[in-house]
Amino acid sequence: PGTVFPAGSKIAKSRSILKVTRTTRDFRCENLTLVGRRKILNLSNSYGLAFRDCMFVRDLRDGAFRGGLTIDGDGGRFARFDRCRIVAQPAIGMQFPRPFGAAVFPDCTFTDTNAAFTEFNFDCEVTRCTFEVRGSPALTNVIIAGKSCGDLRFIENRIQATNVAAVFDTVSDIHSQKHGSEGGVVVRGNVIETTQVGRVFPPAPPGRFVLSDNVIKGR
């Protein structure tokens, strides 16, 4: 309300290159619960954000909106989530695209949502987290390590997956991606329990996809 664009202003729409003159920087948040119907948290163009012991809930049970994500981070650096819980009702994903760097999730819980890194993400980590995921047409994977991304680490997580096409998805990504990423994808020490799951790992993992000491329990 009250915003005025002077005559002659240049307006950029969609996927243009913009000069950002202001951004959110060094924000800290603890013990906060956020409940929303479309997009719970947007970290786009932020720098150095940290959340601890927070809960993010996307609740769409009233059917007021279609689409949306639990968390969206379109461009930015250094986001940290310590002991946070991320929940979707019904199941839906999240994403860090174009190209968010250094998003870190230690000791978090993901319920009916995923950890998704696409469109040139780098230096991101998910460690000691718990995933409780029941798939849906809107959520077909538990973790996305996009083919354009690099230096990703998924270490010592506990994953319970039901009715998903894949636990680890290394295919989904931006369609215009032209080259492979630099830096490996480390998947180590995870305990994965599956029920009606198409596959856990890619049938032919890329050479940079490094698997070690993972335990798979299928039903």
NUFIKE-790760 format. One record per residue (C-alpha): residue number from 1; y negated, x negated, z; residue in three letters. Coordinates in steps of 0.05 Angstrom, whole numbers, padded with zeros to 5 digits, always signed. Each point is the difference from the previous one (the first is absolute). Example, Ala and Ser with C-alpha at 12.3 -4.5 7.8 and 13.67 -1.06 7.14 Angstrom:
<recs>
<n: 1; y: +00090; x: -00246; z: +00156; res: ALA>
<n: 2; y: -00069; x: -00027; z: -00013; res: SER>
</recs>
This chain:
<recs>
<n: 1; y: +00000; x: +00000; z: +00000; res: PRO>
<n: 2; y: -00069; x: -00025; z: -00018; res: GLY>
<n: 3; y: +00024; x: -00057; z: -00044; res: THR>
<n: 4; y: -00047; x: -00014; z: -00058; res: VAL>
<n: 5; y: +00016; x: -00044; z: -00060; res: PHE>
<n: 6; y: -00064; x: -00027; z: -00032; res: PRO>
<n: 7; y: -00010; x: +00012; z: -00074; res: ALA>
<n: 8; y: +00034; x: -00053; z: -00041; res: GLY>
<n: 9; y: +00054; x: -00015; z: +00051; res: SER>
<n: 10; y: +00066; x: -00025; z: -00028; res: LYS>
<n: 11; y: +00059; x: +00039; z: +00026; res: ILE>
<n: 12; y: +00070; x: -00030; z: -00002; res: ALA>
<n: 13; y: +00060; x: +00046; z: -00001; res: LYS>
<n: 14; y: +00075; x: -00012; z: +00006; res: SER>
<n: 15; y: +00028; x: -00071; z: -00006; res: ARG>
<n: 16; y: -00064; x: -00038; z: -00013; res: SER>
<n: 17; y: -00023; x: -00066; z: +00030; res: ILE>
<n: 18; y: -00051; x: +00014; z: +00054; res: LEU>
<n: 19; y: -00043; x: -00046; z: +00041; res: LYS>
<n: 20; y: +00011; x: +00019; z: +00073; res: VAL>
<n: 21; y: -00062; x: -00014; z: +00041; res: THR>
<n: 22; y: +00027; x: +00029; z: +00066; res: ARG>
<n: 23; y: +00068; x: +00006; z: +00030; res: THR>
<n: 24; y: +00036; x: +00013; z: +00065; res: THR>
<n: 25; y: +00013; x: -00065; z: +00036; res: ARG>
<n: 26; y: +00032; x: -00021; z: +00066; res: ASP>
<n: 27; y: +00015; x: +00071; z: +00023; res: PHE>
<n: 28; y: +00046; x: +00007; z: +00061; res: ARG>
<n: 29; y: +00036; x: +00063; z: +00023; res: CYS>
<n: 30; y: +00050; x: +00012; z: +00057; res: GLU>
<n: 31; y: +00038; x: +00060; z: +00026; res: ASN>
<n: 32; y: -00027; x: +00050; z: -00050; res: LEU>
<n: 33; y: +00039; x: +00057; z: -00032; res: THR>
<n: 34; y: -00023; x: +00024; z: -00069; res: LEU>
<n: 35; y: +00028; x: +00063; z: -00031; res: VAL>
<n: 36; y: -00020; x: +00019; z: -00071; res: GLY>
<n: 37; y: +00022; x: +00042; z: -00058; res: ARG>
<n: 38; y: -00011; x: -00044; z: -00061; res: ARG>
<n: 39; y: -00014; x: -00074; z: +00014; res: LYS>
<n: 40; y: +00002; x: -00023; z: +00072; res: ILE>
<n: 41; y: -00030; x: -00069; z: -00007; res: LEU>
<n: 42; y: -00037; x: -00034; z: -00057; res: ASN>
<n: 43; y: -00010; x: -00075; z: +00007; res: LEU>
<n: 44; y: -00029; x: -00011; z: -00070; res: SER>
<n: 45; y: -00049; x: -00059; z: -00006; res: ASN>
<n: 46; y: +00007; x: -00017; z: +00074; res: SER>
<n: 47; y: +00007; x: -00068; z: +00033; res: TYR>
<n: 48; y: +00031; x: -00020; z: +00066; res: GLY>
<n: 49; y: +00021; x: +00068; z: +00028; res: LEU>
<n: 50; y: +00048; x: +00006; z: +00059; res: ALA>
<n: 51; y: +00036; x: +00060; z: +00030; res: PHE>
<n: 52; y: +00042; x: -00003; z: +00063; res: ARG>
<n: 53; y: +00044; x: +00055; z: +00031; res: ASP>
<n: 54; y: -00028; x: +00052; z: -00048; res: CYS>
<n: 55; y: +00034; x: +00060; z: -00031; res: MET>
<n: 56; y: -00014; x: +00024; z: -00071; res: PHE>
<n: 57; y: +00029; x: +00068; z: -00018; res: VAL>
<n: 58; y: -00005; x: +00035; z: -00067; res: ARG>
<n: 59; y: +00015; x: +00073; z: +00014; res: ASP>
<n: 60; y: +00005; x: +00043; z: -00062; res: LEU>
<n: 61; y: +00039; x: +00057; z: +00029; res: ARG>
<n: 62; y: -00055; x: +00051; z: -00014; res: ASP>
<n: 63; y: +00005; x: -00017; z: -00075; res: GLY>
<n: 64; y: -00076; x: -00009; z: -00006; res: ALA>
<n: 65; y: +00003; x: -00062; z: -00045; res: PHE>
<n: 66; y: +00045; x: -00031; z: -00052; res: ARG>
<n: 67; y: +00010; x: -00074; z: -00011; res: GLY>
<n: 68; y: -00031; x: -00051; z: +00047; res: GLY>
<n: 69; y: +00025; x: -00059; z: +00040; res: LEU>
<n: 70; y: +00007; x: -00019; z: +00073; res: THR>
<n: 71; y: -00037; x: -00067; z: -00009; res: ILE>
<n: 72; y: -00039; x: -00025; z: -00060; res: ASP>
<n: 73; y: -00030; x: -00069; z: -00007; res: GLY>
<n: 74; y: -00031; x: -00012; z: -00069; res: ASP>
<n: 75; y: -00027; x: -00071; z: +00002; res: GLY>
<n: 76; y: -00014; x: -00037; z: +00065; res: GLY>
<n: 77; y: +00024; x: -00056; z: +00046; res: ARG>
<n: 78; y: +00031; x: -00009; z: +00068; res: PHE>
<n: 79; y: +00024; x: +00067; z: +00030; res: ALA>
<n: 80; y: +00045; x: -00002; z: +00061; res: ARG>
<n: 81; y: +00039; x: +00057; z: +00032; res: PHE>
<n: 82; y: +00032; x: -00018; z: +00067; res: ASP>
<n: 83; y: +00050; x: +00049; z: +00030; res: ARG>
<n: 84; y: -00027; x: +00058; z: -00041; res: CYS>
<n: 85; y: +00038; x: +00062; z: -00021; res: ARG>
<n: 86; y: -00008; x: +00029; z: -00070; res: ILE>
<n: 87; y: +00028; x: +00070; z: -00012; res: VAL>
<n: 88; y: +00001; x: +00049; z: -00059; res: ALA>
<n: 89; y: +00017; x: +00074; z: +00003; res: GLN>
<n: 90; y: +00029; x: +00011; z: -00051; res: PRO>
<n: 91; y: +00022; x: -00068; z: -00026; res: ALA>
<n: 92; y: -00051; x: -00039; z: -00042; res: ILE>
<n: 93; y: -00015; x: -00073; z: -00014; res: GLY>
<n: 94; y: -00059; x: -00047; z: +00009; res: MET>
<n: 95; y: -00026; x: -00057; z: -00042; res: GLN>
<n: 96; y: -00040; x: -00065; z: +00001; res: PHE>
<n: 97; y: -00024; x: -00010; z: -00072; res: PRO>
<n: 98; y: -00050; x: -00039; z: -00043; res: ARG>
<n: 99; y: +00008; x: -00053; z: +00034; res: PRO>
<n: 100; y: +00002; x: +00004; z: +00076; res: PHE>
<n: 101; y: +00017; x: -00065; z: +00034; res: GLY>
<n: 102; y: +00027; x: -00016; z: +00070; res: ALA>
<n: 103; y: +00021; x: +00069; z: +00024; res: ALA>
<n: 104; y: +00045; x: -00010; z: +00061; res: VAL>
<n: 105; y: +00044; x: +00050; z: +00037; res: PHE>
<n: 106; y: +00033; x: -00029; z: +00063; res: PRO>
<n: 107; y: +00042; x: +00046; z: +00045; res: ASP>
<n: 108; y: -00019; x: +00065; z: -00034; res: CYS>
<n: 109; y: +00038; x: +00065; z: -00011; res: THR>
<n: 110; y: +00002; x: +00035; z: -00068; res: PHE>
<n: 111; y: +00025; x: +00072; z: +00000; res: THR>
<n: 112; y: +00011; x: +00033; z: -00068; res: ASP>
<n: 113; y: -00049; x: -00048; z: -00033; res: THR>
<n: 114; y: +00008; x: -00069; z: -00031; res: ASN>
<n: 115; y: -00032; x: -00069; z: -00003; res: ALA>
<n: 116; y: -00025; x: -00007; z: -00071; res: ALA>
<n: 117; y: -00031; x: -00062; z: -00031; res: PHE>
<n: 118; y: -00020; x: +00005; z: -00073; res: THR>
<n: 119; y: -00052; x: -00024; z: -00050; res: GLU>
<n: 120; y: -00006; x: -00074; z: +00018; res: PHE>
<n: 121; y: +00006; x: +00002; z: +00076; res: ASN>
<n: 122; y: +00012; x: -00067; z: +00032; res: PHE>
<n: 123; y: +00014; x: -00030; z: +00069; res: ASP>
<n: 124; y: +00024; x: +00065; z: +00031; res: CYS>
<n: 125; y: +00051; x: +00006; z: +00056; res: GLU>
<n: 126; y: +00043; x: +00054; z: +00034; res: VAL>
<n: 127; y: +00037; x: -00027; z: +00061; res: THR>
<n: 128; y: +00042; x: +00031; z: +00056; res: ARG>
<n: 129; y: -00018; x: +00070; z: -00024; res: CYS>
<n: 130; y: +00042; x: +00063; z: +00004; res: THR>
<n: 131; y: +00007; x: +00045; z: -00061; res: PHE>
<n: 132; y: +00027; x: +00070; z: +00007; res: GLU>
<n: 133; y: -00004; x: +00028; z: -00070; res: VAL>
<n: 134; y: +00028; x: +00064; z: -00030; res: ARG>
<n: 135; y: -00014; x: -00001; z: -00074; res: GLY>
<n: 136; y: -00032; x: +00055; z: -00041; res: SER>
<n: 137; y: -00024; x: +00009; z: -00072; res: PRO>
<n: 138; y: -00065; x: -00032; z: +00024; res: ALA>
<n: 139; y: +00034; x: -00057; z: +00037; res: LEU>
<n: 140; y: +00058; x: -00036; z: -00034; res: THR>
<n: 141; y: -00002; x: -00068; z: +00033; res: ASN>
<n: 142; y: -00012; x: -00034; z: +00067; res: VAL>
<n: 143; y: -00034; x: -00065; z: -00020; res: ILE>
<n: 144; y: -00035; x: -00016; z: -00066; res: ILE>
<n: 145; y: -00009; x: -00073; z: -00017; res: ALA>
<n: 146; y: -00034; x: +00009; z: -00067; res: GLY>
<n: 147; y: +00016; x: -00047; z: -00058; res: LYS>
<n: 148; y: -00073; x: -00022; z: -00004; res: SER>
<n: 149; y: -00002; x: -00020; z: +00074; res: CYS>
<n: 150; y: +00017; x: -00065; z: +00033; res: GLY>
<n: 151; y: +00008; x: -00034; z: +00068; res: ASP>
<n: 152; y: +00028; x: +00062; z: +00034; res: LEU>
<n: 153; y: +00043; x: -00004; z: +00062; res: ARG>
<n: 154; y: +00046; x: +00054; z: +00030; res: PHE>
<n: 155; y: +00033; x: -00030; z: +00061; res: ILE>
<n: 156; y: +00043; x: +00028; z: +00057; res: GLU>
<n: 157; y: -00013; x: +00074; z: -00014; res: ASN>
<n: 158; y: +00046; x: +00057; z: +00018; res: ARG>
<n: 159; y: +00006; x: +00050; z: -00056; res: ILE>
<n: 160; y: +00033; x: +00069; z: +00002; res: GLN>
<n: 161; y: -00003; x: +00030; z: -00070; res: ALA>
<n: 162; y: +00026; x: +00068; z: -00023; res: THR>
<n: 163; y: -00002; x: +00029; z: -00070; res: ASN>
<n: 164; y: -00042; x: -00052; z: -00034; res: VAL>
<n: 165; y: +00011; x: -00032; z: -00068; res: ALA>
<n: 166; y: -00011; x: -00071; z: +00026; res: ALA>
<n: 167; y: -00015; x: -00033; z: +00066; res: VAL>
<n: 168; y: -00035; x: -00059; z: -00032; res: PHE>
<n: 169; y: -00036; x: +00016; z: -00066; res: ASP>
<n: 170; y: -00022; x: -00060; z: -00040; res: THR>
<n: 171; y: -00015; x: +00038; z: -00065; res: VAL>
<n: 172; y: -00055; x: +00049; z: +00016; res: SER>
<n: 173; y: -00069; x: -00028; z: -00015; res: ASP>
<n: 174; y: -00062; x: +00006; z: -00043; res: ILE>
<n: 175; y: +00022; x: +00017; z: -00071; res: HIS>
<n: 176; y: -00049; x: -00049; z: -00033; res: SER>
<n: 177; y: +00028; x: -00059; z: +00039; res: GLN>
<n: 178; y: +00009; x: -00057; z: -00050; res: LYS>
<n: 179; y: +00029; x: -00058; z: +00039; res: HIS>
<n: 180; y: +00043; x: -00017; z: +00061; res: GLY>
<n: 181; y: -00032; x: -00016; z: +00066; res: SER>
<n: 182; y: -00001; x: -00066; z: +00036; res: GLU>
<n: 183; y: +00033; x: -00009; z: +00068; res: GLY>
<n: 184; y: +00067; x: +00026; z: +00024; res: GLY>
<n: 185; y: +00023; x: +00064; z: +00033; res: VAL>
<n: 186; y: +00038; x: -00016; z: +00063; res: VAL>
<n: 187; y: +00049; x: +00052; z: +00028; res: VAL>
<n: 188; y: +00033; x: -00029; z: +00062; res: ARG>
<n: 189; y: +00036; x: +00025; z: +00062; res: GLY>
<n: 190; y: -00007; x: +00075; z: -00013; res: ASN>
<n: 191; y: +00050; x: +00051; z: +00025; res: VAL>
<n: 192; y: +00006; x: +00057; z: -00051; res: ILE>
<n: 193; y: +00037; x: +00065; z: +00013; res: GLU>
<n: 194; y: +00008; x: +00045; z: -00061; res: THR>
<n: 195; y: +00022; x: +00072; z: -00013; res: THR>
<n: 196; y: +00001; x: +00027; z: -00072; res: GLN>
<n: 197; y: -00039; x: -00060; z: -00026; res: VAL>
<n: 198; y: +00003; x: -00021; z: -00073; res: GLY>
<n: 199; y: -00007; x: -00074; z: +00014; res: ARG>
<n: 200; y: -00027; x: -00047; z: +00053; res: VAL>
<n: 201; y: -00022; x: -00060; z: -00042; res: PHE>
<n: 202; y: -00015; x: -00007; z: -00074; res: PRO>
<n: 203; y: +00064; x: -00007; z: -00042; res: PRO>
<n: 204; y: -00028; x: -00065; z: -00029; res: ALA>
<n: 205; y: -00053; x: -00025; z: +00049; res: PRO>
<n: 206; y: -00055; x: -00044; z: -00030; res: PRO>
<n: 207; y: +00008; x: -00074; z: +00014; res: GLY>
<n: 208; y: -00057; x: +00002; z: +00049; res: ARG>
<n: 209; y: +00034; x: +00055; z: +00040; res: PHE>
<n: 210; y: +00033; x: -00039; z: +00057; res: VAL>
<n: 211; y: +00053; x: +00036; z: +00042; res: LEU>
<n: 212; y: +00031; x: -00029; z: +00064; res: SER>
<n: 213; y: +00035; x: +00025; z: +00063; res: ASP>
<n: 214; y: -00009; x: +00074; z: -00015; res: ASN>
<n: 215; y: +00051; x: +00050; z: +00028; res: VAL>
<n: 216; y: +00015; x: +00064; z: -00039; res: ILE>
<n: 217; y: +00036; x: +00060; z: +00031; res: LYS>
<n: 218; y: +00014; x: +00055; z: -00050; res: GLY>
<n: 219; y: +00028; x: +00070; z: +00008; res: ARG>
</recs>
